[in-house]
Amino acid sequence: MRRYLVTILVITALIVISGLTLGFQNIKLSGFERGSDNPLGLKLGLDLQGGSHLVYQTSLEDALGNQIQPTEAQMDSLRRIIGRRINETGLGDPVIQILGEDRLLVQLPGVSDPARAKTIIGETARLEFKHRQIDVTVPVVLKPSSIKSIHIGEFPETLTDEAGDLQEIIENPLADLPTSSAELEQIISTSTDDTLVTDTVDEANKPESNSPDNSNAQEISFLVIQLDDEAAETLDLVIQRMIESTLAYASGLKSQYTVNRLQVSISGKNEVRTVELPLQLIARVPDTNMFAMALITGIGQPIASSIDKTKELFGPELEFELVEVIGAIDEDVGLTGDDLSRAYAGTQSTTGMPIVNIEFNAQGAKRFGELTRELLNTEDRLAIFLDEEELIAPGVNAVITGGSAYIEGRDFTPDRAKDIAQLLEAGRLPIPIELVQERDVDAILGADSLKKSVIAGSVGLLLVIIFMILYYRIPGLIAAIALILYASFLLTVFKLIPVTLTLSGVAAAILSVGMAVDANILIFERMKDELRSGRTLLTSINVGFNRAWPAIRDGNVSTLITCAILFWFADTLGASIVQGFAATLAIGVLISMFSAIVISKTFLRLVATLSISRKTNWFVPVGKKFLPKSSD
Amino acid sequence: MNIAAKRGWFFLISAILLIPGIVFLIIAPGLKPGIDFTGGSTITVEFADPVDQQSIRASLESLNLSDTTVQNFGDNTFFIRTKELTDVQKDDLLSDLQDQLSPSGYNVLSFDIVSPLVAQETVIASFWALFAASIGIFFYVWWAFRNIPKPFRYGTAAIVALLHDAGVIIGVFAILGVVADVEVNTMFLIALLTVIGYSVNDTIVVFDRVRENIIFAPNRSLEANVNLSIGETIGRSVNTSLTLMLTLLALMLFGGQTLRSFLLVLIIGVLVGTYSSIGIATQIVVAWEQQDFTRIISRITKRKLPASE
């Protein structure tokens, strides 16, 4: 008994691990994450869940037009750039993998008609360097005659219509403005603070039923102006641009970016005050030519504590001026990926911080030098675009005429620097690719195949178990238990590694189940022989296992050799399906050996210690005459 | 039972199994390679309105896509194979089929494109993989049987049995290709590999008994040892293949259309693989020991010698 104690403990531990792994759909253990939405949280191949499998081949030519192989770094860049493009389209959770030397596999689970993805993937990368002008001020010119009225007050809640009746304004875009200074400050600061913008835009859009009733609540004064149609149109366009830039900013696709603001200067009674307002503090009164602007300073304070005090400050003779502050204008300077000769990640020699090195060719160096001269000592930035999406927009701290520079960033990690360098490389030397294989499987067909495979697998396993128990009796029962454990261990390993389950994997699993059963049958037949020759049950079990072992070992080793060779040869395109088969089969064979040798053996020995072991007949197959061996 | 004495019969049975397939391979177009091996496109499409195979063929011809194959998968689902299509061509083809045959619409279940370049590589890679796997198994068996005389023969016999099984399956599919338009694809290759794995495993189990019996009674004739070993392992062979057949038949009954021809390969493979371990692998070892082959060759050459003079 004690001899098996350790083995039994190990088996119990494995059963518990297996139960836990399969019992929870998703597993998260400090950085170790497994699971999916599929049954048991297994990873399914495209043939079982539907999706698109695309294989691209690079078609790179040298100067003479001969086909050349891309370098490893180029393939890496290609993988990253395509990954980036697919992620931007939001086409699920793609798998992008380099196959062999010049091929790229793109798998799009759940996408059964990848026409859009294919268009995006097939594009040739375009890298552009632009001059980003920051906070460009453009006065909003309004003819004096176009201004119908100016006053300071609260946001208009009523207005007089053409018939002279008072009408209530139902939609008041600025009615829910928070009145506490702290919250106002948050809104004001959206123009410069990266992290807050998304939150507050959302918040400003959310209708708040109970507006905060703080003790430091202050009354907000609005400058309310009424314009003629033409001027209203002009100001509306300014507001539209503010909306666009705020949305672009909130989408998070831009770094180092400021949103458009509107500068409002009010003068009257020798008092001049200027406030800079983000989108959230300006509104056109619906269905009118009236515009309301909250008079709130950069620190979130109203310029005076009440409307009356504000009115008093400026007196009745009000004047105002509006200036549009455009957060960023990207100006083409004719510097593109063609001018870049190299980009690579490195570390800064003195600080050791991760950096991205860039080197331009002669023509690029000249343009880059001019650009840096223009940018130096300004807020302006060098905005780098890949496929019209901003990659990074650093500032410039020296005029660089030698054509080689580096980009540093406070938030740079070595990975981030490498990522940027690879994307720059991808844009510098775009690699043309062509589609060489496509396989689209409809999600319904995939789900159907999965369902049928699961049913068929369960029925098959059940039939085998029934056969084993009916024919081999007690050992058969033990083999059945071992087989169920085998199946759950197999799924556990598939989930933990994780192995992507495909139809070819199902084939491998069938074969390995067959081998697991075969190992048990080999052992039981040998046991039977030993029992026949008159040995005790326990001896028969031990001898049976020892005799069966060489056959099990040699059979399984030859299968493992086949798997290794297939895996190795399959490392090219058409055979990625073969590779999955080989990997699945190898795992299955290893677990089946464990199941037969350790689990079956331990359980059989345990049963041999029970009183049932005296009924030796229950340990030999049905219908076999219990005779001593005839010859040897 | 003296099974080894009947080895001539086994060889005859195998010849009967292999020859029709070989004939079809050589004389008829042979194996019908799928797009995985030739390049091209396939579409599996389910039509909303009742459609028959003939009208699809006619429509495809009217689109100047004459070099096509159409198979009925049942449930108004058809498998169409044609040349490598672009996205535009595919959409045109499907909308034309809709206009002509199924105005209520269609649902594309799967769509595949393989470029001829890739297909060619797949053929080469598959061939080399099979070749290398055979060599690897040969050397392992040779090494594993190093403790008994002439281990080289066991390695060779295992490979011959393996090729025999592969040959039977390829032959069956050559016939099916001609009579039922069944194509071979990567899944066929996987199935073939599975069968090879099973075949070798099964052969090794029988050889293992032979090895044990030779070591136990080295002076007994090989033929007697082989007979004894086959008798001792036949129960296991039957039971193992029976359990596998249970699983495979369950898959055949409940599994999807996608796996059908794949399972057919496995079912034939398990039957042939079990048979070949007894009827081919072990019999070759005996025949080699008895110098059957040299005897036959000399008999043929002796008979032919006078004729040639």
Interface residues (C-beta under 8 A of the other chain):
Chain A: D47 V55 Q57 S112 D113 A115 K118 L435 V436 Q437 E438 R439 D440 V441 D442 I444 L445 D448 S449 K452 S453 I455 A456 G457 V459 G460 L461 L463 V464 F467 M468 Y471 L503 S504 V506 A507 A508 I510 L511 V513 G514 M515 V517 D518 I521 L522 E525 D529 R547 P550 A551 D554 G555 N556 V557 S558 T559 I561 T562 A564 I565 L566 W568 F569 A570 T572 L573 G574 A575 I577 V578 F581 L585 P621 S631 D632
Chain B: D36 T44 D87 N107 V108 L109 S110 F111 D112 I113 V114 S115 L117 V118 A119 E121 T122 A125 S126 W128 A129 A132 A133 G136 I137 Y140 V141 A144 T186 M187 L189 I190 A191 L193 T194 I196 G197 Y198 V200 N201 D202 I204 V205 F207 D208 R209 R211 E212 F216 L228 E232 T233 G235 R236 N239 T240 L242 T243 L244 L246 T247 L248 A250 L251 L253 F254 G255 G256 T258 L259 F262 L266
